[in-house]
Amino acid sequence: MYLNRILTTTAALALMASAAQAQTATKPAKAPAAAVSTAKSTAAPAAAPPAGATAETAAAGSAQVVAAGDIVATAKASGQFTTFLKAAEATNLTSLLRDNKNLTVFAPTDAAFAALPAGELDKLMLPENKAQLQKVLIYHVINAKVPASEFKGATRKAATVAGPSVELAGGATLKVNDAEIVQADVRATNGIIHVVDKVLMPPGAMAAVNSAVSASATTTAPPTREPSTLPATQVMPKTK
């Protein structure tokens, strides 16, 4: 199935317990053999993992992301996307991720941000790199719903809100560029979240970040303004 409604513009768009109950242990009375047999035969089956969970994450016992409202609310409820949400807030993207409809977000976990080369995240979070950080974030966003079924068994290009396209690979392991989609198709009320294990970097992103850091001593970058709406989508040409 081909991708149909994918954005190709550089317009801006836009990151972020359980209580244990004490119990008093009592020694249970030995159950009769018949009772034990009945209990075994009527035991409830184990709960199935959430839709989109991979066999690897299920086997590892990793916490699965469960839809809890819009994209921002779902990310917050999960607790695994604090860096992404912090960056979205810093670049005025939170309301767009919350209010715009039919989005697809490749959401890097906190572990994915922590795995960036030393110093890269600190540089991205500097005030002078606000525009570059915003571009990195919207490189993770497509202005259309793209479920995994759209690219399973195939390789497709999808234009991001940042402009450059990402490559979606639907082989034995679902991937976007070189990042693995560790959980696909989390259905928030305003779009789809695919959880990824790496931060996606648009071409030339870190070169621009390093340049901005070098120039910050003499120049002041203009503030990044929050766009009021997303631009309209346009049809993506079919690929073979």
TORLOLUM-594258 format. One record per residue (C-alpha): chain; y, z, x; residue number from 0; residue in one letter. Coordinates in pm, 1 decimal, m for minus. Layout:
BEGIN
PT   torpa         yy         zz         xx   zaza   kero
PT       A          Y          Z          X    NUM      a
...
//
This chain:
BEGIN
PT   torpa         yy         zz         xx   zaza   kero
PT       A        0.0        0.0        0.0      0      m
PT       A      332.5     m104.8      147.8      1      y
PT       A      645.6      100.3      182.2      2      l
PT       A      903.4      m24.3      m61.3      3      n
PT       A     1217.2      189.8      m75.0      4      r
PT       A     1315.2      285.7      277.0      5      i
PT       A     1670.9      346.8      398.4      6      l
PT       A     1816.4      144.1      688.8      7      t
PT       A     2158.3      303.0      741.7      8      t
PT       A     2310.9      535.7      999.5      9      t
PT       A     2472.6      754.7      737.1     10      a
PT       A     2435.4     1127.4      783.3     11      a
PT       A     2218.7     1347.2      560.4     12      l
PT       A     2056.5     1720.6      671.7     13      a
PT       A     1660.7     2414.5      887.5     14      l
PT       A     1466.9     2720.4      770.3     15      m
PT       A      503.0     3874.2      434.1     16      a
PT       A      297.8     4005.5      314.8     17      s
PT       A      251.9     4378.1      223.2     18      a
PT       A      m78.6     4547.9      289.9     19      a
PT       A     m206.9     4792.0       32.0     20      q
PT       A     m383.0     5103.1      163.6     21      a
PT       A     m715.2     5181.8       11.9     22      q
PT       A     m930.9     5496.7       24.3     23      t
PT       A    m1280.1     5410.0      143.7     24      a
PT       A    m1566.4     5548.5      m59.5     25      t
PT       A    m1935.0     5512.5       12.6     26      k
PT       A    m2077.8     5279.8     m253.5     27      p
PT       A    m2399.5     5367.6     m429.1     28      a
PT       A    m2692.4     5145.0     m341.9     29      k
PT       A    m2720.1     4877.7     m607.6     30      a
PT       A    m3056.5     4795.7     m764.4     31      p
PT       A    m3220.0     4477.6     m638.5     32      a
PT       A    m3159.4     4297.6     m970.0     33      a
PT       A    m2790.3     4383.8     m966.3     34      a
PT       A    m2751.2     4254.0     m612.7     35      v
PT       A    m2921.9     3930.2     m706.6     36      s
PT       A    m2690.5     3884.6    m1005.2     37      t
PT       A    m2381.0     3955.5     m796.4     38      a
PT       A    m2480.9     3693.2     m544.2     39      k
PT       A    m2547.6     3430.6     m807.2     40      s
PT       A    m2216.6     3486.6     m987.3     41      t
PT       A    m1990.0     3520.6     m681.1     42      a
PT       A    m1678.4     3305.3     m706.6     43      a
PT       A    m1663.5     3011.2     m462.5     44      p
PT       A    m1414.5     3019.8     m176.6     45      a
PT       A    m1070.2     2888.9     m267.5     46      a
PT       A    m1001.9     2533.3     m159.9     47      a
PT       A     m722.1     2475.3       95.5     48      p
PT       A     m392.5     2334.1      m34.8     49      p
PT       A     m367.8     1957.9      m81.2     50      a
PT       A     m275.5     1780.9      239.6     51      g
PT       A     m423.9     2044.7      470.4     52      a
PT       A     m617.6     1893.3      758.5     53      t
PT       A     m965.9     2007.3      853.2     54      a
PT       A     m830.3     2128.5     1187.3     55      e
PT       A     m566.1     2356.2     1041.4     56      t
PT       A     m801.0     2485.2      774.1     57      a
PT       A    m1068.1     2564.9     1031.7     58      a
PT       A     m815.8     2740.6     1253.2     59      a
PT       A     m698.8     2954.7      963.3     60      g
PT       A     m337.9     2841.6     1005.6     61      s
PT       A      m93.7     2930.1      732.4     62      a
PT       A      m58.9     2634.0      499.6     63      q
PT       A      273.4     2528.1      353.1     64      v
PT       A      284.4     2560.4      m24.4     65      v
PT       A      550.1     2398.7     m242.1     66      a
PT       A      798.9     2659.8     m361.3     67      a
PT       A     1079.3     2459.4     m520.9     68      g
PT       A     1299.9     2210.8     m338.0     69      d
PT       A     1255.2     2109.1       26.9     70      i
PT       A     1478.7     2386.0      163.7     71      v
PT       A     1325.7     2655.8      m58.5     72      a
PT       A      975.3     2545.3       39.3     73      t
PT       A     1061.0     2551.5      410.6     74      a
PT       A     1215.2     2898.4      378.3     75      k
PT       A      920.1     3036.0      182.9     76      a
PT       A      677.1     2912.2      447.8     77      s
PT       A      851.3     3099.4      729.9     78      g
PT       A      743.5     2834.9      984.2     79      q
PT       A     1065.3     2630.2      992.2     80      f
PT       A     1340.0     2876.8     1088.5     81      t
PT       A     1470.4     2659.4     1374.6     82      t
PT       A     1477.3     2346.8     1159.7     83      f
PT       A     1663.7     2531.2      884.9     84      l
PT       A     1906.9     2688.3     1132.9     85      k
PT       A     1985.9     2345.6     1276.1     86      a
PT       A     2029.5     2199.8      927.8     87      a
PT       A     2276.6     2474.2      842.3     88      e
PT       A     2466.2     2418.4     1168.4     89      a
PT       A     2503.1     2047.0     1092.0     90      t
PT       A     2595.3     2074.6      722.3     91      n
PT       A     2268.5     1922.7      605.1     92      l
PT       A     2121.9     2208.5      402.5     93      t
PT       A     2272.0     2109.3       67.9     94      s
PT       A     2165.8     1747.4      111.6     95      l
PT       A     1806.0     1845.4      186.2     96      l
PT       A     1818.1     2072.9     m116.5     97      r
PT       A     1998.9     1854.4     m370.6     98      d
PT       A     1911.3     1490.7     m294.0     99      n
PT       A     1609.5     1342.5     m469.8    100      k
PT       A     1308.3     1144.7     m351.8    101      n
PT       A     1324.7     1237.5       15.8    102      l
PT       A     1050.5     1242.7      276.6    103      t
PT       A     1095.0     1498.6      554.8    104      v
PT       A      883.0     1520.0      869.0    105      f
PT       A      938.0     1891.8      928.4    106      a
PT       A      878.8     2025.6     1280.3    107      p
PT       A      749.5     2381.4     1292.6    108      t
PT       A      907.8     2653.1     1505.0    109      d
PT       A      623.4     2598.5     1753.1    110      a
PT       A      722.1     2231.0     1777.2    111      a
PT       A     1080.1     2322.4     1869.1    112      f
PT       A      955.7     2582.9     2117.0    113      a
PT       A      747.8     2313.4     2287.8    114      a
PT       A     1053.9     2102.7     2376.2    115      l
PT       A     1122.5     2072.7     2750.4    116      p
PT       A     1307.9     2371.8     2893.1    117      a
PT       A     1675.1     2373.8     2799.5    118      g
PT       A     1666.9     2086.8     2547.8    119      e
PT       A     1687.4     2302.4     2235.6    120      l
PT       A     1969.8     2511.4     2384.4    121      d
PT       A     2164.2     2194.3     2462.3    122      k
PT       A     2105.8     2053.9     2114.2    123      l
PT       A     2238.2     2373.3     1955.8    124      m
PT       A     2566.6     2366.8     2151.8    125      l
PT       A     2877.2     2306.0     1933.6    126      p
PT       A     2969.5     1994.8     2132.4    127      e
PT       A     2632.9     1841.3     2041.5    128      n
PT       A     2662.1     1897.0     1668.1    129      k
PT       A     2673.0     1524.0     1592.5    130      a
PT       A     2371.3     1454.1     1814.0    131      q
PT       A     2175.8     1742.8     1660.6    132      l
PT       A     2250.4     1603.9     1315.2    133      q
PT       A     2122.9     1261.7     1424.1    134      k
PT       A     1802.2     1420.1     1555.4    135      v
PT       A     1746.9     1599.1     1223.6    136      l
PT       A     1806.9     1295.7     1002.4    137      i
PT       A     1568.2     1098.5     1224.3    138      y
PT       A     1308.9     1318.9     1051.7    139      h
PT       A     1419.7     1206.4      703.7    140      v
PT       A     1344.9      896.4      495.5    141      i
PT       A     1548.7      834.8      182.1    142      n
PT       A     1242.0      756.6      m29.1    143      a
PT       A      912.4      924.4     m114.1    144      k
PT       A      645.2      819.7      134.8    145      v
PT       A      313.8      992.7       60.9    146      p
PT       A       31.2      966.1      312.1    147      a
PT       A     m142.6      716.7       84.3    148      s
PT       A      133.4      466.3      171.8    149      e
PT       A       13.0      434.5      531.4    150      f
PT       A     m346.3      560.6      541.3    151      k
PT       A     m565.1      309.5      720.4    152      g
PT       A     m265.2      115.9      849.1    153      a
PT       A       37.4      128.6     1075.8    154      t
PT       A      381.6       92.7      920.0    155      r
PT       A      746.9      110.3     1025.0    156      k
PT       A      984.5      319.4      816.9    157      a
PT       A     1360.8      330.8      867.0    158      a
PT       A     1506.2      681.0      883.3    159      t
PT       A     1841.5      809.0      761.2    160      v
PT       A     1952.7      810.5     1126.9    161      a
PT       A     1896.0      433.5     1139.5    162      g
PT       A     1610.4      381.1     1388.1    163      p
PT       A     1262.2      347.8     1242.6    164      s
PT       A      962.2      570.0     1296.8    165      v
PT       A      606.8      442.8     1321.1    166      e
PT       A      359.8      582.2     1069.7    167      l
PT       A       m4.4      561.5     1173.7    168      a
PT       A     m275.8      632.6      919.5    169      g
PT       A     m587.4      645.8     1134.0    170      g
PT       A     m835.9      932.6     1163.2    171      a
PT       A     m533.7     1148.8     1247.9    172      t
PT       A     m209.8     1088.6     1059.0    173      l
PT       A       82.6     1047.3     1297.3    174      k
PT       A      453.0      972.1     1300.9    175      v
PT       A      549.1      830.7     1640.0    176      n
PT       A      361.2     1056.4     1885.6    177      d
PT       A      365.1     1361.3     1656.7    178      a
PT       A       61.1     1462.5     1455.3    179      e
PT       A      106.9     1525.9     1085.7    180      i
PT       A      m78.9     1857.4     1066.3    181      v
PT       A      m26.6     1890.1      691.0    182      q
PT       A       65.0     1599.7      466.5    183      a
PT       A      204.2     1566.5      116.6    184      d
PT       A      362.1     1904.0       44.0    185      v
PT       A      521.2     1816.1     m290.4    186      r
PT       A      859.9     1984.8     m320.9    187      a
PT       A     1061.4     1927.5     m637.2    188      t
PT       A     1292.2     1677.1     m466.4    189      n
PT       A     1055.8     1505.9     m225.6    190      g
PT       A      766.2     1523.3       17.1    191      i
PT       A      726.2     1732.8      330.8    192      i
PT       A      491.4     1624.1      606.8    193      h
PT       A      449.7     1907.1      860.0    194      v
PT       A      456.7     1777.8     1220.6    195      v
PT       A      370.0     1938.6     1552.4    196      d
PT       A      644.2     1773.6     1762.0    197      k
PT       A     1018.4     1718.9     1733.0    198      v
PT       A     1096.7     1348.6     1685.9    199      l
PT       A     1368.2     1218.8     1916.3    200      m
PT       A     1561.1      902.6     1827.5    201      p
PT       A     1609.6      659.2     2116.7    202      p
PT       A     1871.8      779.4     2364.0    203      g
PT       A     1920.8     1114.7     2192.0    204      a
PT       A     1889.3     1341.0     2496.4    205      m
PT       A     2095.0     1105.0     2713.6    206      a
PT       A     2376.7     1138.1     2461.1    207      a
PT       A     2329.7     1516.6     2450.2    208      v
PT       A     2352.3     1546.6     2827.0    209      n
PT       A     2658.4     1322.7     2832.6    210      s
PT       A     2829.9     1537.5     2569.6    211      a
PT       A     2755.1     1852.2     2768.8    212      v
PT       A     2908.1     1695.2     3080.9    213      s
PT       A     3218.5     1582.6     2894.1    214      a
PT       A     3270.7     1908.2     2702.5    215      s
PT       A     3483.4     2061.1     2977.1    216      a
PT       A     3759.6     1806.3     2921.2    217      t
PT       A     3717.7     1682.3     2565.7    218      t
PT       A     3655.4     1833.3     2226.5    219      t
PT       A     3424.5     1650.2     1989.6    220      a
PT       A     3557.4     1604.7     1633.4    221      p
PT       A     3385.1     1821.4     1374.6    222      p
PT       A     3089.8     1672.8     1192.9    223      t
PT       A     3171.1     1632.0      825.9    224      r
PT       A     2913.0     1682.0      558.0    225      e
PT       A     2849.8     1360.8      362.4    226      p
PT       A     2873.3     1411.4      m11.4    227      s
PT       A     2582.7     1181.7     m101.4    228      t
PT       A     2313.7      974.7       59.1    229      l
PT       A     2365.1      600.1       75.1    230      p
PT       A     2162.4      377.1     m153.7    231      a
PT       A     1820.1      269.4      m36.7    232      t
PT       A     1723.1      m88.9       25.4    233      q
PT       A     1386.3     m260.9       21.5    234      v
PT       A     1194.4     m250.8      348.8    235      m
PT       A     1034.3     m585.9      443.7    236      p
PT       A      657.0     m578.8      425.0    237      k
PT       A      470.0     m551.5      752.8    238      t
PT       A      123.8     m671.8      833.4    239      k
//
